[in-house]
């Protein structure tokens, strides 16, 4: 829950600026897009006289949701308040022009490893950045469109309230968004329904899965995912295809990146802290959900060995 002082600072800064730009991390997931557009919809309805911009590159998910991004002139950045959402490190912000903004606010739920904004509200115990925004806006009016985007991001990151980061405040935020018109059936369909291609690719991942100790892993190559997933960005999100096995404590998906050389890793666990393993390879994230980029195949196998050992602790 944001402190009274933090809420006042954030809303005071929003009041001060006539131009506000919303940023988020590269390769956005539903929490990143939900927080960015949920806040944008709230700002546009609350302050129709202000100029509200959303920036970043489109991806498969944003295209599926029919979301569009703004092209912004340099002089607009310099007179704007920049709000950075769901971005754990400076190099993961999708649009480095945030540095040009007159003032920046960062709202994020990842473990804090660095500071790169003028004002930072970091809540490592929150299950999603959308949860934090739901709590921030609880005493404000909120449109159905804003509530829908925030709820979709909230349940996506905590996987229908099943992760260890779910807390009392998670349900308070969800209840508020539900009261404001969020459609829970639509949110579930957007986040968790599958196309036939999704189903076929998830089956392929399971068929390639290998188990060591209480750890399940799969390594997927470009030629395997492109015919079904079309993009690397969509393929790498399929780590949940390995979840749900009662005897497995840790699972991980390694996906060949677009350069055709390196691999991206998505690491998950039920309750075991695996963040230090990700950090050792220049990755990061949460205790039970981490990511790493630009791995060699030798590093992939080294990580698999470490995860297998960790899975029995």
PyMOL commands that set and color helices and strands:
alter all, ss='L'
color gray80, all
select helices_A, chain A and resi 4-16+30-46+60-64+74-78+90-92+96-100+129-136+144-157+168-179+184-192+196-208+222-229+232-235+238-242+275-280+297-310
alter helices_A, ss='H'
color red, helices_A
select strands_A, chain A and resi 19-24+51-54+81-85+103-108+119-122+210-212+215-220+250-256+263-269+284-285+289-295
alter strands_A, ss='S'
color yellow, strands_A
deselect
rebuild
show_as cartoon
